[in-house]
Amino acid sequence: MFHVGAFIQGLASITTVQGHAIEVFSIGISVLPNEVRCFAVMPLFYAAKHISGAALKTKAIILLDAIEKELGYHTQASIRILQQQLDAQFRM
């Protein structure tokens, strides 16, 4: 049996996760010193995983790639996962 209340509660939690992910993402894309940028990789990655917009995911991929090129901090595994999400999103 389908319960409307549970469905609405599920939607509310999705929008809450999206909102928090966008907040974390916004911090990650701000101007940060190099000493902090390497520590922003994991929060940025997990935020981007939970953001549904392709433009923000692409921005995260670009930023993660820049962190690897400029600082040498390994980000290719995270980039690959985000790229797979993007590819799946466009196949739908």
Backbone bond lengths (Angstrom), bond angles and torsions (degrees), N, CA, C in turn:
res aa  C-N    CA-C-N  psi(-1)  N-CA   C-N-CA  omega(-1)  CA-C   N-CA-C  phi
1 M - - - 1.443 - - 1.532 108.99 -
2 F 1.289 116.16 139.08 1.467 122.55 -177.48 1.526 110.27 -91.01
3 H 1.314 116.31 128.41 1.460 121.33 179.53 1.523 109.16 -109.76
4 V 1.318 116.02 117.85 1.454 121.69 -178.78 1.527 111.16 -62.17
5 G 1.319 118.00 -39.31 1.461 121.44 -179.65 1.522 112.08 -59.53
6 A 1.340 116.15 -43.38 1.472 120.32 179.31 1.519 110.11 -66.08
7 F 1.328 117.19 -38.02 1.460 121.36 178.74 1.531 110.81 -63.18
8 I 1.325 116.45 -46.54 1.471 121.05 179.91 1.529 110.40 -64.19
9 Q 1.312 116.53 -40.73 1.470 120.43 178.00 1.527 110.18 -63.27
10 G 1.323 117.21 -39.36 1.465 121.30 176.81 1.518 111.70 -62.75
11 L 1.323 116.90 -42.48 1.464 120.82 177.05 1.522 111.57 -63.29
12 A 1.320 116.17 -40.01 1.468 120.42 179.53 1.520 110.77 -63.34
13 S 1.332 117.01 -40.42 1.464 118.85 -179.88 1.522 110.94 -69.27
14 I 1.327 118.25 -33.70 1.465 121.30 176.82 1.525 109.75 -64.03
15 T 1.325 117.42 -45.60 1.462 119.21 -179.58 1.526 111.13 -67.83
16 T 1.326 117.60 -31.75 1.465 120.60 176.21 1.522 110.02 -65.87
17 V 1.324 117.20 -45.13 1.466 121.25 178.42 1.523 109.71 -61.94
18 Q 1.330 117.12 -44.62 1.468 120.95 177.90 1.525 110.85 -58.47
19 G 1.327 116.42 -44.31 1.459 120.83 -179.05 1.518 112.13 -62.97
20 H 1.326 116.56 -44.75 1.458 120.19 178.67 1.528 110.81 -66.36
21 A 1.323 116.28 -39.88 1.464 120.15 179.23 1.526 110.86 -61.83
22 I 1.313 116.99 -40.68 1.465 120.37 178.89 1.520 110.71 -67.22
23 E 1.323 117.91 -37.56 1.470 120.73 176.78 1.527 111.04 -62.77
24 V 1.331 117.05 -46.52 1.466 121.19 179.07 1.527 109.72 -64.04
25 F 1.320 116.13 -42.57 1.465 121.15 179.26 1.530 110.48 -60.27
26 S 1.321 116.67 -42.51 1.465 120.78 179.78 1.526 111.80 -60.65
27 I 1.314 116.80 -38.68 1.467 120.23 176.50 1.523 109.75 -66.80
28 G 1.331 116.64 -41.95 1.464 121.24 -178.11 1.505 114.26 -64.07
29 I 1.335 117.27 -31.00 1.465 119.07 -178.65 1.524 112.65 -91.67
30 S 1.323 116.97 -2.35 1.459 119.01 177.78 1.529 109.60 -71.63
31 V 1.299 116.66 169.50 1.458 121.22 -179.85 1.531 108.05 -74.19
32 L 1.320 114.98 113.62 1.454 121.31 -178.79 1.526 109.16 -122.15
33 P 1.316 117.89 146.33 1.468 119.36 174.85 1.531 110.11 -65.19
34 N 1.313 116.61 154.06 1.466 121.01 -178.24 1.521 112.57 -55.79
35 E 1.328 116.95 -34.61 1.463 120.30 -179.73 1.523 111.76 -63.47
36 V 1.310 117.42 -23.40 1.470 122.03 -178.59 1.521 111.09 -98.09
37 R 1.322 117.19 -29.34 1.474 121.04 -175.59 1.528 112.49 -57.37
38 C 1.335 117.62 -39.70 1.471 118.74 -179.50 1.526 111.14 -65.47
39 F 1.323 117.50 -29.55 1.468 120.39 177.85 1.530 112.08 -80.69
40 A 1.314 117.40 -11.05 1.460 121.70 178.75 1.523 112.06 -86.23
41 V 1.335 117.64 -8.48 1.467 121.10 -175.34 1.525 111.79 -59.53
42 M 1.309 118.48 -53.44 1.471 120.30 -175.88 1.530 112.64 -67.15
43 P 1.336 119.72 -46.12 1.472 117.47 176.54 1.527 112.24 -61.14
44 L 1.329 116.81 -38.84 1.460 120.54 179.05 1.523 110.67 -64.57
45 F 1.316 116.50 -42.98 1.466 120.98 179.19 1.532 111.21 -61.78
46 Y 1.332 116.88 -50.24 1.466 119.13 -177.95 1.523 112.02 -67.25
47 A 1.317 117.10 -34.60 1.467 119.34 175.48 1.523 110.22 -63.81
48 A 1.324 116.32 -45.98 1.469 120.40 -179.29 1.528 111.37 -63.65
49 K 1.335 117.76 -33.47 1.468 120.76 177.31 1.518 111.39 -60.76
50 H 1.331 117.05 -31.51 1.466 121.00 -174.49 1.521 113.48 -102.17
51 I 1.319 116.90 7.19 1.459 121.04 175.05 1.519 107.61 -97.51
52 S 1.319 117.07 130.99 1.462 119.67 -175.64 1.530 113.15 -84.65
53 G 1.312 117.95 -19.32 1.456 120.48 -176.54 1.514 113.94 -74.36
54 A 1.325 115.87 130.96 1.463 121.51 -178.98 1.529 111.84 -66.03
55 A 1.316 117.63 -35.43 1.467 120.51 -178.11 1.525 111.26 -64.47
56 L 1.328 117.32 -42.18 1.464 120.34 179.91 1.524 111.51 -71.29
57 K 1.340 117.10 -36.69 1.465 119.63 176.27 1.526 109.91 -62.93
58 T 1.325 116.52 -41.95 1.464 120.77 179.01 1.522 110.49 -63.47
59 K 1.311 116.62 -41.61 1.467 120.77 177.68 1.531 110.74 -61.42
60 A 1.329 116.62 -39.42 1.464 120.81 177.88 1.525 110.64 -64.41
61 I 1.315 116.79 -41.96 1.468 120.97 178.40 1.521 110.38 -60.71
62 I 1.308 116.50 -44.75 1.469 120.86 179.82 1.522 110.52 -62.97
63 L 1.322 116.85 -43.44 1.464 120.62 179.87 1.531 111.39 -66.00
64 L 1.318 117.61 -43.31 1.460 120.47 178.42 1.524 111.15 -62.76
65 D 1.320 116.57 -39.63 1.461 120.28 177.43 1.531 111.05 -64.27
66 A 1.320 116.64 -40.53 1.470 120.73 178.27 1.528 111.26 -64.13
67 I 1.325 116.55 -38.55 1.468 120.07 178.34 1.528 109.97 -62.11
68 E 1.329 115.89 -41.80 1.470 117.98 179.36 1.526 111.34 -66.56
69 K 1.327 116.86 -44.89 1.466 120.28 -178.49 1.524 112.09 -65.51
70 E 1.316 117.29 -40.13 1.463 120.83 -174.74 1.524 113.52 -85.56
71 L 1.343 116.86 -33.27 1.465 119.75 -173.85 1.520 113.58 -113.92
72 G 1.327 117.07 -14.15 1.452 120.24 -179.19 1.517 114.62 79.95
73 Y 1.325 117.17 7.95 1.464 121.37 179.64 1.529 108.45 -80.94
74 H 1.323 117.29 124.62 1.463 122.21 -173.98 1.535 112.01 -65.02
75 T 1.328 116.14 121.18 1.464 121.11 179.84 1.530 112.91 -131.05
76 Q 1.329 117.54 0.62 1.470 119.49 -173.45 1.527 113.50 -62.70
77 A 1.320 118.86 -34.96 1.469 120.24 178.29 1.530 110.48 -63.82
78 S 1.327 116.22 -42.00 1.472 120.41 178.13 1.520 110.46 -65.75
79 I 1.313 116.68 -42.00 1.468 121.04 178.97 1.525 109.83 -61.52
80 R 1.321 117.17 -43.21 1.463 121.36 -179.11 1.537 111.01 -60.42
81 I 1.317 117.31 -42.32 1.471 121.23 179.40 1.526 110.72 -64.59
82 L 1.326 116.92 -45.56 1.473 120.49 179.19 1.523 110.60 -64.35
83 Q 1.333 116.84 -37.92 1.464 120.19 178.91 1.523 110.68 -65.38
84 Q 1.331 117.00 -38.22 1.467 120.57 176.64 1.530 110.96 -63.38
85 Q 1.333 116.59 -38.97 1.472 120.07 176.79 1.519 110.33 -63.08
86 L 1.325 116.68 -43.65 1.463 120.07 178.84 1.515 111.38 -62.18
87 D 1.333 116.50 -45.40 1.456 120.27 179.83 1.520 111.39 -59.84
88 A 1.341 115.82 -42.71 1.469 119.95 179.30 1.535 110.99 -65.54
89 Q 1.330 115.59 -36.70 1.465 120.43 -179.69 1.531 110.68 -63.70
90 F 1.326 116.96 -38.31 1.461 119.97 -178.24 1.518 113.07 -81.50
91 R 1.329 117.90 -17.67 1.459 120.80 176.64 1.512 112.50 -77.27
92 M 1.331 116.62 -19.44 1.477 120.50 -177.16 1.494 111.33 -71.78
